[in-house]
Amino acid sequence: MDLKLRGRKVLVTGASKGIGYAAARCLAQEGCDVILVSRTARDLEAARERIRAEANVAVTVEPADLSDGKAAMALAKKFPDIDVLVNNAGAIPGGSVEEIDETRWRTAWDLKVFGYINLTREYFRLMKGRGRGVIINVIGGAGERMNSAYIAGSAGKRVADGLHARPRRHQPRRRRPRRRHQSRPDRHRPPRHAHAQGG
């Protein structure tokens, strides 16, 4: 498959394993230079070696904790010219609203929700400035089908899902001229009269 992406530069978060690694690997096979971002340097190095063995592209690794908002700014400053951002980092624990306390909920959202928001904000500015670029948010089915047993994940993914909706240009409504309705007598029906009933 040739997606016409050869030579593009792509940054993938959560790229050391799972969906993030699979996405980075496929993009590299399409000829993209990839930047792998994850928390653990050792896992990133292993992912880089596997991708290099399969694709003749540049593979850069950047350990970063995206639950810290400053990390997003640092990435955008270090890699400002990417063509595609793939937001994928984060894992949210299962449980109902009664089972997940505030600390666990905030910790999960700092990475999966605010990590997406912060990177989207930074790279949207850069891409908008040069008039091109793509941001992909990996969501999963939990954002479409709310699951009370995975409430933090479903709610968080629904928030992240809203980030990638293409904004619609505001267009003022055109006012249609009002038509004057004239009552026309029906030639086939006799006129109706109100009948008063006497008591």
KEKE-3310 file (N, C-alpha, C; in steps of 0.2 Angstrom, whole numbers, plus 5000, padded with zeros to 4 digits):
npx = (5004:5003:5002:5006:5015:5028:5043:5037:5036:5033:5026:5023:5015:5016:5023:5031:5026:5011:4997:5002:5016:5013:5007:5017:5026:5020:5018:5032:5035:5028:5037:5039:5048:5050:5046:5047:5039:5038:5037:5047:5064:5072:5062:5059:5071:5072:5060:5064:5075:5069:5060:5069:5076:5067:5063:5069:5071:5072:5073:5068:5070:5062:5061:5048:5037:5021:5011:5014:5012:5022:5030:5024:5025:5039:5042:5036:5044:5056:5053:5047:5042:5034:5024:5013:5004:5002:4992:4992:4996:4994:4984:4969:4962:4950:4934:4920:4911:4910:4921:4933:4944:4948:4961:4967:4959:4962:4976:4976:4969:4977:4987:4981:4970:4973:4986:4983:4976:4985:4996:4989:4985:4998:5004:4994:4994:5006:5005:4994:4999:5008:5000:4997:4996:4992:4982:4980:4970:4970:4957:4947:4934:4927:4925:4914:4904:4897:4903:4898:4906:4919:4921:4929:4938:4929:4922:4934:4939:4929:4930:4942:4939:4932:4941:4946:4937:4932:4932:4918:4915:4908:4893:4883:4865:4854:4841:4826:4814:4798:4783:4768:4753:4738:4721:4711:4696:4688:4683:4675:4669:4656:4655:4661:4651:4649:4639:4628:4621:4606:4599)
npy = (4994:5011:5026:5038:5045:5046:5053:5062:5069:5062:5062:5052:5048:5038:5027:5016:5004:4993:5000:5013:5010:5001:5010:5019:5010:5006:5018:5021:5011:5016:5025:5037:5048:5045:5050:5044:5044:5042:5037:5029:5026:5015:5006:5013:5014:5000:4999:5008:5001:4989:4995:5001:4990:4986:4997:5009:5023:5038:5037:5044:5045:5051:5052:5056:5063:5065:5069:5080:5096:5105:5097:5095:5108:5108:5097:5103:5113:5107:5099:5106:5105:5095:5084:5076:5073:5060:5057:5047:5042:5036:5028:5023:5018:5005:5005:5010:5026:5027:5019:5024:5035:5053:5056:5045:5047:5060:5058:5049:5056:5067:5063:5055:5064:5078:5077:5075:5087:5097:5094:5095:5108:5115:5110:5113:5127:5128:5121:5128:5140:5137:5133:5119:5102:5088:5081:5067:5059:5045:5036:5025:5013:5016:5029:5031:5023:5024:5017:5012:5005:5008:5022:5033:5032:5031:5044:5052:5049:5053:5067:5069:5065:5075:5084:5082:5086:5094:5111:5120:5133:5148:5154:5167:5166:5166:5177:5173:5180:5184:5177:5183:5177:5174:5172:5162:5160:5144:5137:5126:5123:5128:5144:5144:5146:5153:5145:5149:5142:5141:5142)
npz = (5000:4996:5003:4999:5008:5009:5015:5024:5040:5056:5072:5085:5100:5115:5109:5111:5112:5109:5102:5098:5094:5084:5075:5072:5066:5055:5048:5046:5037:5026:5022:5030:5041:5058:5074:5090:5105:5122:5139:5144:5141:5138:5132:5121:5114:5111:5102:5092:5086:5081:5072:5063:5058:5048:5040:5030:5036:5045:5062:5077:5095:5109:5125:5136:5148:5146:5155:5161:5158:5153:5145:5133:5127:5126:5117:5105:5103:5101:5090:5078:5065:5061:5051:5054:5068:5080:5093:5106:5118:5135:5148:5155:5171:5174:5181:5191:5194:5208:5212:5208:5214:5217:5215:5207:5196:5191:5189:5178:5168:5167:5158:5147:5143:5146:5141:5127:5124:5127:5118:5106:5106:5105:5093:5084:5083:5077:5065:5059:5057:5046:5037:5034:5039:5050:5063:5073:5084:5094:5099:5102:5105:5117:5119:5111:5115:5130:5145:5161:5169:5166:5168:5169:5158:5147:5148:5147:5135:5127:5128:5123:5110:5105:5101:5088:5079:5065:5064:5060:5048:5052:5045:5041:5043:5029:5027:5022:5011:5017:5013:5008:5013:5006:5008:4998:4991:4991:4976:4975:4987:4998:5007:5024:5039:5055:5067:5079:5093:5100:5117)
capx = (5000:5006:4998:5009:5017:5035:5046:5033:5038:5027:5027:5019:5016:5014:5025:5035:5022:5004:4994:5007:5021:5010:5006:5024:5029:5016:5020:5039:5035:5026:5042:5039:5052:5045:5048:5044:5038:5035:5040:5053:5069:5074:5057:5059:5076:5070:5056:5068:5079:5064:5058:5075:5077:5061:5062:5075:5069:5075:5069:5071:5066:5062:5058:5044:5031:5016:5006:5017:5010:5028:5033:5021:5029:5046:5042:5034:5049:5061:5051:5041:5041:5031:5018:5008:5004:4997:4991:4990:4999:4989:4980:4965:4960:4943:4930:4914:4912:4911:4927:4939:4945:4950:4968:4967:4955:4966:4982:4974:4967:4983:4991:4976:4966:4977:4991:4981:4974:4991:5000:4985:4986:5005:5005:4989:4997:5012:5002:4990:5004:5011:4994:4996:4997:4987:4983:4976:4969:4968:4952:4944:4927:4925:4922:4907:4899:4898:4903:4899:4912:4925:4918:4934:4940:4924:4922:4940:4940:4924:4932:4948:4936:4930:4947:4948:4931:4934:4928:4914:4915:4902:4890:4877:4859:4851:4834:4821:4808:4792:4778:4761:4748:4731:4716:4707:4690:4688:4677:4671:4666:4653:4659:4659:4648:4649:4633:4626:4616:4602:4598)
capy = (5000:5017:5031:5045:5049:5046:5059:5066:5068:5060:5061:5047:5047:5031:5024:5011:4997:4993:5004:5018:5006:4998:5015:5021:5005:5006:5024:5020:5007:5020:5030:5042:5048:5045:5052:5040:5048:5038:5038:5024:5027:5008:5003:5017:5011:4994:5000:5011:4996:4985:4999:5002:4984:4985:5002:5014:5030:5041:5035:5047:5043:5056:5051:5062:5062:5070:5071:5086:5101:5108:5092:5096:5114:5106:5094:5107:5118:5103:5096:5111:5105:5088:5085:5073:5071:5055:5057:5040:5040:5036:5022:5025:5012:5003:5006:5015:5032:5025:5015:5028:5041:5059:5055:5041:5050:5065:5055:5046:5062:5071:5060:5054:5069:5084:5076:5076:5094:5101:5093:5098:5116:5117:5109:5116:5133:5128:5119:5133:5145:5136:5131:5112:5097:5083:5079:5061:5057:5038:5036:5019:5013:5018:5036:5031:5019:5025:5011:5014:5001:5011:5028:5038:5031:5033:5051:5055:5048:5057:5073:5069:5064:5082:5089:5082:5088:5099:5117:5123:5140:5152:5157:5170:5163:5170:5178:5172:5185:5181:5177:5185:5171:5177:5167:5162:5156:5138:5138:5120:5123:5134:5147:5141:5151:5151:5144:5150:5138:5144:5138)
capz = (5000:4995:5005:4997:5014:5009:5016:5029:5047:5060:5079:5088:5107:5117:5103:5113:5112:5108:5096:5096:5091:5077:5070:5070:5062:5048:5045:5044:5031:5021:5021:5035:5046:5064:5081:5095:5111:5127:5146:5146:5136:5136:5128:5115:5110:5108:5097:5087:5083:5077:5066:5059:5054:5043:5036:5029:5037:5051:5068:5083:5101:5114:5132:5139:5152:5144:5160:5163:5152:5150:5140:5126:5124:5125:5111:5100:5102:5098:5084:5076:5058:5059:5046:5057:5076:5082:5100:5108:5125:5140:5150:5161:5174:5174:5187:5191:5197:5215:5213:5206:5218:5213:5213:5201:5190:5189:5186:5172:5164:5165:5152:5142:5141:5145:5136:5120:5123:5127:5112:5100:5106:5103:5086:5080:5082:5072:5058:5056:5054:5039:5032:5033:5045:5052:5070:5074:5091:5095:5105:5104:5105:5124:5118:5107:5119:5137:5149:5168:5173:5163:5167:5168:5152:5142:5148:5145:5128:5123:5128:5118:5103:5103:5099:5081:5075:5061:5065:5054:5047:5054:5040:5043:5040:5025:5028:5016:5011:5019:5008:5010:5012:5005:5008:4992:4992:4987:4972:4976:4993:5000:5013:5031:5043:5062:5069:5086:5095:5106:5122)
cpx = (5004:5002:5001:5011:5025:5038:5043:5037:5033:5029:5022:5020:5013:5017:5030:5032:5015:5002:4999:5013:5019:5009:5012:5027:5026:5018:5027:5039:5032:5031:5042:5045:5048:5049:5044:5044:5035:5039:5047:5058:5071:5069:5057:5065:5075:5065:5059:5072:5075:5062:5063:5077:5072:5061:5068:5073:5073:5070:5072:5067:5067:5058:5054:5038:5026:5011:5008:5016:5017:5031:5030:5024:5036:5046:5040:5040:5055:5060:5045:5039:5038:5025:5012:5009:4999:4997:4988:4992:4993:4985:4976:4962:4952:4940:4924:4916:4913:4918:4933:4939:4948:4957:4970:4965:4960:4973:4981:4973:4973:4987:4986:4972:4970:4983:4989:4979:4981:4995:4996:4986:4993:5005:5000:4991:5002:5009:4997:4994:5007:5006:4994:4998:4991:4988:4978:4976:4966:4963:4949:4937:4923:4922:4916:4902:4901:4898:4904:4904:4918:4924:4923:4937:4935:4923:4928:4941:4935:4926:4938:4945:4934:4935:4948:4942:4933:4929:4924:4914:4908:4899:4884:4871:4856:4844:4830:4816:4802:4787:4771:4756:4741:4726:4712:4701:4690:4682:4672:4668:4662:4656:4656:4656:4648:4641:4632:4620:4612:4600:4591)
cpy = (5006:5023:5038:5049:5049:5053:5064:5064:5067:5059:5057:5047:5040:5026:5018:5004:4998:4997:5009:5015:5004:5004:5018:5016:5005:5013:5024:5016:5010:5025:5036:5042:5049:5047:5049:5043:5043:5040:5035:5024:5020:5005:5007:5015:5005:4994:5003:5005:4991:4989:5000:4996:4983:4991:5007:5021:5032:5040:5039:5046:5049:5054:5057:5060:5067:5072:5078:5091:5104:5103:5093:5103:5112:5102:5098:5112:5114:5100:5100:5109:5098:5089:5081:5072:5066:5055:5050:5038:5040:5029:5024:5018:5011:5005:5011:5021:5032:5022:5019:5034:5047:5058:5051:5044:5055:5063:5053:5051:5066:5069:5059:5059:5076:5083:5077:5084:5098:5100:5096:5105:5118:5116:5112:5123:5133:5126:5124:5139:5144:5133:5124:5108:5093:5081:5073:5059:5050:5038:5029:5019:5015:5025:5036:5028:5020:5019:5013:5011:5003:5019:5034:5038:5033:5041:5055:5055:5052:5064:5074:5068:5071:5086:5088:5083:5094:5105:5119:5131:5143:5155:5160:5167:5169:5171:5177:5177:5181:5182:5179:5179:5175:5171:5167:5158:5150:5138:5132:5119:5129:5137:5144:5147:5148:5150:5145:5146:5141:5139:5137)
cpz = (5000:4997:5003:5003:5014:5010:5022:5036:5052:5067:5082:5096:5109:5112:5105:5112:5110:5101:5093:5092:5084:5072:5068:5065:5055:5044:5042:5037:5025:5019:5025:5040:5053:5070:5086:5102:5116:5134:5146:5140:5134:5131:5121:5111:5107:5102:5091:5083:5079:5071:5061:5055:5049:5038:5036:5030:5044:5057:5074:5089:5106:5120:5135:5143:5151:5149:5163:5157:5149:5145:5133:5123:5122:5118:5105:5098:5099:5091:5081:5069:5056:5055:5049:5064:5077:5090:5102:5115:5130:5142:5156:5164:5174:5181:5187:5195:5205:5217:5212:5210:5214:5211:5207:5195:5187:5186:5179:5166:5162:5159:5146:5139:5140:5141:5129:5119:5123:5120:5106:5100:5103:5095:5081:5078:5076:5065:5055:5053:5047:5035:5031:5039:5047:5059:5071:5081:5091:5101:5107:5105:5112:5123:5115:5111:5127:5141:5157:5172:5170:5163:5166:5161:5146:5142:5146:5137:5124:5123:5123:5110:5100:5100:5091:5077:5071:5062:5059:5054:5048:5047:5042:5040:5035:5026:5022:5016:5013:5013:5011:5008:5011:5004:5002:4993:4988:4983:4973:4982:4995:5006:5019:5035:5050:5064:5077:5088:5101:5111:5124)
residu = (MET:ASP:LEU:LYS:LEU:ARG:GLY:ARG:LYS:VAL:LEU:VAL:THR:GLY:ALA:SER:LYS:GLY:ILE:GLY:TYR:ALA:ALA:ALA:ARG:CYS:LEU:ALA:GLN:GLU:GLY:CYS:ASP:VAL:ILE:LEU:VAL:SER:ARG:THR:ALA:ARG:ASP:LEU:GLU:ALA:ALA:ARG:GLU:ARG:ILE:ARG:ALA:GLU:ALA:ASN:VAL:ALA:VAL:THR:VAL:GLU:PRO:ALA:ASP:LEU:SER:ASP:GLY:LYS:ALA:ALA:MET:ALA:LEU:ALA:LYS:LYS:PHE:PRO:ASP:ILE:ASP:VAL:LEU:VAL:ASN:ASN:ALA:GLY:ALA:ILE:PRO:GLY:GLY:SER:VAL:GLU:GLU:ILE:ASP:GLU:THR:ARG:TRP:ARG:THR:ALA:TRP:ASP:LEU:LYS:VAL:PHE:GLY:TYR:ILE:ASN:LEU:THR:ARG:GLU:TYR:PHE:ARG:LEU:MET:LYS:GLY:ARG:GLY:ARG:GLY:VAL:ILE:ILE:ASN:VAL:ILE:GLY:GLY:ALA:GLY:GLU:ARG:MET:ASN:SER:ALA:TYR:ILE:ALA:GLY:SER:ALA:GLY:LYS:ARG:VAL:ALA:ASP:GLY:LEU:HIS:ALA:ARG:PRO:ARG:ARG:HIS:GLN:PRO:ARG:ARG:ARG:ARG:PRO:ARG:ARG:ARG:HIS:GLN:SER:ARG:PRO:ASP:ARG:HIS:ARG:PRO:PRO:ARG:HIS:ALA:HIS:ALA:GLN:GLY:GLY)
# end
